[in-house]
Amino acid sequence: MIGVRLRLAAILATAAAAAAIGCDKCEACAPDPICSYQLSLEGFGMIATGGNLAELVLAPTGCKWAFRGDVDWVTVEPGTEGEPNGNGNGTVVIKVAPNAGPRRVGTATIAFRKIQVDQAGTDGAGPCTFSVIPVNAAFGAGGGRGGVSVLASAADCGWYADKGSSAEDWVVGLNTPSRRAGSAFIPYTVNAGGGAGPPLPRVGEIFIRNSANAIAATHTITQ
C-alpha cells in the first residue's frame, strides 16, 4: 500500500510539474530514460527573407517526442515521414519568417533538444562569424603550452572547439565546455616529440565549429 501511494504521489507530482511549465503532453517535458534521440541539425543560419529547413529525428520505435517553435517567428510542423505526433523516426519542417529588423537569434525545441536559429537582419548584420588569433602556432621538439583566442561577431554567437584527428594524441588539455558563446581564450598543451602521436615533424588542427557544427575557423599547430 505504501508503495502504491508513493507511486501515485510521483505521478501527481510529474503531472503538476508538466502543468506548471505548460507542457501539453508528459512526453514533451522529459525523455523516457530508455530512449535516445539524434537530430540532423543542432542549429543553423538563415537569410533575412526567411525559409524552411527539414530536421530529421532518429529515435527507437515507441519513443515519443514533441516539437515547437520557442519564438513567434519560428514554427515547426510535421514533415512527410514518420508519425505527425513524433514517435520513432520522423521529420519536421522548421519555418523561419522573414526578418524586417536587425539580426536575431531564437530556438525551436525538437525531441527535447534546443535548436538555435540565427537569422540575418535587413541592416546587413548576418549570422555569426568567427576568427582565431593566432591562425598558426609552432612548437619545438620539446612541446610546451599554447593557446588560441576565439573572436565571435556577437556575444550570443555559439560555438565549440573540436580537436582534429591529426592532433588527437599530442595536443592535450583542450579545456573548453561543450558549448560556448561570445569570444574566449582556449589554452592547450603540446606534448614533446617521441611520445604518443605521429613522429616529428607533425601538424595538427583545432577547429572552431558554429551552432550548425560547421567549421567556422581553424587554428593550425606545427611541431
N, C-alpha and C positions, 0 to 999 in steps of 0.2 A: 504494500500500500504506500509506504514511504517513497519507494522508487517511482511509482506511478505519479505521485504528487510532484516529485522533483521534475519528472519528465514534462508534466503538464505546465509547471511553472516556467520551465525552459522554453516551451513552445509559445506561451503567452508573452514572455519577455522578448523573444525573437519577433513576434508579430508587432509588439509595441514599438520596438526599435525600427522596424520597417515602416510603420506608420509615421514615426517621428521624422524620418528623413524623406518621406514622400515616395517610397517605392510602391509601384503598382503590384509587383509580384515579389515574393520572397526570393526567387532565383535572381532577381535584378539587384539584390543587395549584397550577396556574398556567394562565391562559387562553392559548389559541393567539394569537399576535401578530396574526393577520388577523381575529380575531373581536372583536365588540363586544357588550356586554350592557347592557340597560336594564331597570330594575326599577320597578314602580309605586309602591313604598314604600321609603324609606330607613330608616324607623323608625316606631314608633307607641307610644301609651299603651294600657294595658289595665286594666280594673277588677279588684278583688281576687278576684272569683269566677271569673276566667279567661274563656276563649273562643277562638274560631277566627277567623282572618283570611286571606283569599286574597291571594297575591302573584303578579303577572303578570311573567313574564320574556320580554323580546323579544330574540331572537338570530337570526342568519342560519342557514339550514338547514345542518346538518352541524357546527355549533359546539356542542360538548358542555359541560355544566356539571353541577355537583353541588349537593346541599343537605343541611344537617344542623342540628340544634339544638346550640348550644355549651354549654348548661347543662341540668341534668336536668329542669327544669320547662318547657322549650321544646322541642317536637318539630316536625319538618317532614315532611309526607307529600305524595305526588304528588296533583295536582289532577285535574280532569276533562278538561283539554285538554292536548294535546301528549304527547310520549313520557314515560313514568314515570321514565326514567333521565336526563332532562334533555338534550335535543338539539333545537336550534332554539327556536321559540316554545313556551311552555308555562306552566302554572300550578302552584303548590304551595300547600298549606294550612299555615299556621303555627298550631300549637295551644299555648295557654298554660294551664298547670294552675292551679287555684285557689291563692291565697296566704293561708295562715293566720297569717303573721307580718308584719313591717314591710315597707315599700316595698322593692322590689328591681329591679335592672337587669341584664339579660342580653342575649345576642345569638344570632342564628342566622346561619349562613353560607349564602348562596344566590348561585350564579353568581359566585363569587369576591368577593362583597360582604358586609360585616358589617352586619346589620340589627339596630338597637338596639330592645329591648323594655323598656319602662318600666312596671312593674306596681304599682298601688296596693296598700297593705297594709291589714290589718284594724284597724290602730291609727289610721286616719284620714288617714295620710300618702298623698297622691295623687301622680299623675305630676308631672313638673317644671312649675313655673310661672316666669314671667319678668316683670320690670318694668324700666322705664328712668327715669333721672334725668339731666337734666330731660325731661319729656314734650315740651315745646316749646322752641325756641330761635329768637331773632330777630336778624337782622343788618342793618346799614345797607347803603347802595348800594355802599360800598367793600369789602364782604365781610369776611373775617377767618378766624381759626382757632376751631374749636369742638370739642366732644366730647360723648359720652354714656356714662354708666355703665350697664352691664347687670347687673342683680341677679338671680341664679339661686337657686331654692329649695334647691338642694343642689350640692355641689362636683362631682358627676358628671353634672349635667344638661347635655346637649349642645345647642349652638345655633350659628347663624352669622348674620352681618349681610348684608342684601341691600338695595342701594340701589334705590329705586323708579325707574321710568322718568321720573317728573316731576323727579327730581334728577340725571338721567344726565349732563348736560353741565356743570353748575355746582357740584355738590358733589363734591369730589375728595379724594384722599389717604386713602380709607377703608381703612387698612391693618389687615386682620384676616385670620387664617388661614381656610381654607375651613370648618373646624370648630373649635369651642372648647368648653370645659366649665367650669362654675362662673361666678362673677362676674368682670367685667373692664371696663376703660375703653377706649373706641374714639375716637381722635382723627380729625378731618377738617378740611377747609378749604373755605370758601365763596368762590367767585370773585367779583370785582367785577362789578357790572352793566354791561351794554353789550357784553359779550363773548359767549362761547358760552352757549347755553341760551335759554330764553324771556325776554321783556322783563320789567322790573320793573313792579309787584310780582309775586313768584312764590313758590310753595310747593312744597317737596319733602319726601320721606319716606325714612327709613331703617327698614327692617323687621328685627326680630329673629325669626328663624324657628327653630322647635324641631326635634327629630330627625325629625319626620314632615313637615318642610318647611312646616308651617302657620305663619301669622303669630301670634306669641305676644305681641309688644309693638311699639309704633310710636313713633318719635321724629320729630316734625314740625319742619321748618325753614322759616322765612319770611324773605323779604328784600324 
